[in-house]
Amino acid sequence: MNADAFRHFYNYHFAENRKVWEHVASLTFEQFNQKVDYSHGSIRQQVVHLLDVEDVWFSELQGIQPSDPLPETVTADDRDAIRAHWDKVEEKVRAYLAALQDEQLFSKPITDPEEDKNLIVWQVLLHVVNHATDHRAQLLRALHDLGVDTKSQDYIFYVYENQL
């Protein structure tokens, strides 16, 4: 386990997020906000949850305040604002990962909230990608139900496509 392995794994994570976003961008506003009776609700709510959670975890790792969360519901299409926010969160994560050193993987930098104080950096890094994979799977199913032609997000396919 080393920092380079996590940087590689997060490249997969970012690539899969972008693929999902391409599908999300093709939806109508109504489809984007359509009620889904599972997990966090509409595709919009799922995307916002995914984004906000990633921002919170990486803010905790750095001991900084996360961005203001995006609103739960909207009356106008805010996908451009969501995408811009998502890009900022990805930049924040990439900057953190670029500076990450192997020895930091075993530290416990989170001081608040109490329940997270004993988490080791590598545990948080794995959790964030695992959490995102779970929600991307939910999003892919919801997109499929709307008639979108989705593909597998399996890590191994990323490896096959990105081998040097």
Secondary structure, 3 states (H helix, E strand, C coil): CCHHHHHHHHHHHHHHHHHHHHHHHCCCHHHHHCCCCCCCCCHHHHHHHHHHHHHHHHHHHHCCCCCCCCCCCCCCCCHHHHHHHHHHHHHHHHHHHHHCCHHHHHCCCCCCCHHHCCCCHHHHHHHHHHHHHHHHHHHHHHHHHCCCCCCCCCHHHHHHHHCC
